[in-house]
Structure formats: C-alpha cells, structure tokens
Amino acid sequence: MNIDLNCDMGELAGDSHEAALMEFITSANIACGGHAGDEGIMERTARLAMERGVRIGAHPGYPDPANFGRLEMPMSDEEIARTVYAQIVRLEAVVHKLGASIAHVKPHGALYNAAVRNQGVARAIGEGVARWNRGAPVFGLAGSPMLDVWRGMGLPVAGEAFADRRYEPDGSLRARQFADALITDPAEAAAQAVRLAREGRAQTICVHGDTPGAVAILKAVRHALQSG
C-alpha cells in the first residue's frame, strides 16, 4: 500500500534505538525543544533521517519537558501560535545547517489531542505553522475537525492514523491513562495499520518510538503494508 509511515523521534537519549526505527519509516517527526530535544539531539536525529532518505518533520508540543508534553497547559491561542512557530524555526536552523529541510509539521501529545477537540487550539497551531510556511503539510487525526480547521486556513493537511494506539468508538484516541491504550503486539498493530490504510482516510500511519517493542512493531507494520 502506498502510504507514509511516520514515527516521533528525537525524544530519547540513545541513538541506536532511533537508528533501528529509521530503517522502517518514511517520515520522522523530530521533537524541537518544547516537550523534548535540544540542538544536539535534533542534529543527531536529522542526520539519521538524511542517511536513510527519511523525510524530516517538525514535532512541536507544549513547552513542558517535565511532563513530556502529555499534559494540557493553560496557554492562550497566541502563546500556542508563538511556541509552535519558535519550535519549528529552532529545528529548521539545525536541519538547514545540514543541508536538509523540514517537509511537514505534526503536533505532539496533549497539544495534538487538544486540537482534536478544540478548534481554537487547532487554529492556533495552524497560525504558528502559517507564520513559518503555508505550504508545509500538517499531520492531524484522520477524520477529525482539526483537519477542517487547517484546510479552512489554506494549509495542506495529511490525515494520520495510529497503528499502536487503541481508538474510542467516536474515533478519538484512548487516553494513555488507561492500561490498554497502547497496542504492543506487532501482529495486532500490523492488522490495525492495514485496516486503517484500506479505509482510505489516512495518508500517513504512526508508530510511536517509545512504545514498548516499537522496532518489532514497525517492522511488522511495514511488511504488512507492503504486502497489501
């Protein structure tokens, strides 16, 4: 199946795990200093992506490394727009130095989930992206209103589905506070990825780099998608 396979990167201390993940993906969403990452980690991760021909994306989140950007913060729309813009520009400075460029933007964690529910947050993210580059695709939950908000702002979008996360009946992601929020069995994740790809609403499928067994999951997902 001709579909993008992405993974959130630049969030872990060691590079061997991320190097292994890179073997199976086509897009890497690199943390850019909000919830995780610094210039050194950004450069390391970008180099890994460049060596393997993987597209580089910016992965801005709430500026809250203590909670890994997974708790919603009380920020105004303008504050969200400013931090999204600043984080993208921070990563851009690193990748430009390496001779690469940023191909897309994907919000992280609680910021992403807030944008699914709250059109004001989605619009603020879109404003931050637009201040940087109106031509860059923004990844968001397939079938959700956040994509409509960004389309209405004239931004290109890519609907995203998740191989390693369980969904609620309304199409939202099950909150990580629940023990079964993650899918860690490679075969189950691969089957979900194929089903989601066949539904046709998503242009990219994500496996999180910090999901237990992520390398095995990605390998199974890629093989299943290639097998069709």
N, C-alpha and C positions, 0 to 999 in steps of 0.2 A: 504494500500500500504506500502510495506517495504522500507521506505525512511527516512533518517535522517532529523530532524527538528532542525535548529540552530537559535541562537539569539545572537546578540552582547551585551556584558554585561560589568559590572564594569565601566560604563560611567556615572552613575547617583549617586546623593548624598544619597538618601534614600534606605533602603534595602527592604521595604515592596513591592514595585513595582517589583523589581527583583525577590523576593521570589515568587510572583504570576506568573511571566513569567516562572520561572523554572518548574512549575507544568506541562507545556505543551511541553517542548522541550527535545531533546535527546543530544544536544551538545551546550555548552556555549563558546562563543569566548570572552575571558576576556582581556580587554584593559590592556596594560602592560607598561604604563608610557610615551608613546610617545604623543598621542593625548589626553589621559585621563588616570586616575588611578594612585594610589600610592600603597605602600605596604599594607596599611590598607584596602583599597578598594579591592585590589586583594585578600587578605586573606578572607575578608567577602564574596566576590562573590564565591571564590573557596569552602568555607565551605558550602554555599547554594547548590552548584552543587553536592558536595560529599554527602550531606544529602539526595539528591533526585536521586542519581545514574546517574547524567548527566555528560557526557564526557567534560573534560576541554580542551579548545584550546587557543592558544596564538593569540592575535589580535593586531599586531604591525601596526603602522601608521607613517605618517610624524611626526617628533618631533615638533609639533605646537599646543599646547593646546589652545592657544588664538583663533584659527580658527577651533578647534576640528578636526584637520587633514583633513579638507574638501577642502583645497586649495592646489594645486600642488606647491611644493617647488623646487627651483633650487639646486638640490643635484647631486653629481657625483654618478656613479654606485657603487663605493667603499664606499662612505658615506652611501648610501642606505643599502648596504650589512651589514655594521657595525652597523647601528642603528637597523635593523631587528634582527640581532644576539643579540645585547645587550638587546633589549626589551624582547626577548624570555627568555634569561638567567635570567633576573630580575624576571619574573613571575615564572620561574622554581624554583628559590630559595625559593619563597613563598610556592608553592604547595608541594615541596619536604618536607618542614618543617611540613606540614600537613599530610604527608604520601600518597600523590597523585602524579600524573604525568600528563604531557601535552600530549594529544592524537593527536593534529593536529595544523596547523597554518592557519590563514586566514588574509590576509592584510586588512587594514581598509581604507575606504573613498577614498580620492584623490589618495593615493598610489595604491590601488586596481584598480581604473579606469585608472590610467596612465599605469599600467601593461597590461591592456586590449589592449591599443593602441600601446604601446612602448615595443618592445621585449627586449631592453636593460634594462629597468626598471624591467621587468619580470625576466630577468636573474639575476639582482642584488638581487631581493627578494629571488630567488632560492638559490643564493650563501649564503645569510645570513642564510637561513634555513639549508642548507647543512653543514655549519660550526658547527651548533648545532646538527642536527640529520638527516641523509639522509633517514632514514626510516619513518619519520613523513609525513603523507599526507598533501598536501597544497590545500586549497579550492580556487577555482577561477571560473570565469564566465563560465558556461557551453557553449561549442561550440566555445570558443574564443581561439585565438592563444597563450594566456598566458599558457594554459594547455599544449600545444605542446612544448613550451619552457621548462617547468619543466619536462615533460616526457623525453625530449632530454637530460636533466641533470641527469636522473636516479632517479628523485624524484617521489614518488607516488602522485597522484592527485585525487581530488574529484570535479566533476563539480557541480557548485552551481546555483540555480535558486532563484528568489525572488517573494514571494507572495504579498508583499506590495509595489512593485515598478512597474512603467509602463516601457515598453520597446519601443525602437525605431524600425522601420522596419528592420534595419540591425542587430538587436539582442542586441544592446548596451542598457544600462540603460538610461532612460530620465534624464537629468541633474536636480538636485534639485532646480535650479533657476526657474524652471517652476512650476506654481501653481498646475498642475495636476501630478507632478512626483510621488507622493505617492498615494497608494490605502489605504483608511482608512475605507471603508465599509467591514465588516467582511465577508459577503456573497460573494462579488466580489473577495476578496483576496483568500477565500477558493476555489472558482471556478477556479481561475488562478493557484493555487497550484496543484489542481487535474489535470488540463490540462498539466501543465509543467511536473508533475510526469509521466503522461501517455506517454509523448513524449519520455521518456526514456534516455534523455541526461544528466540529473542531478542525482547525488547521494545524494544531500542534498538541502534542501529548507530553505531559511532565511526569518524571520520576524524581523525587527529592533525593539529593545526595546524602542526607543524613538519615534516611530511612534505613533501619537495620537490613542488611543484605542488599543494599542498593545496587551493587555491581552485578550480582546474580539476577536481580530483578530487571535491570536494564538490558542485560544480555538476552534474557527470555523474551522481553517485550520487543526488542529489535528483531529477533529471529521470527517471532510470531507475525509482526507487521510485514516483514519481508516475504514471509510465506503466504500472507494474504488469507 
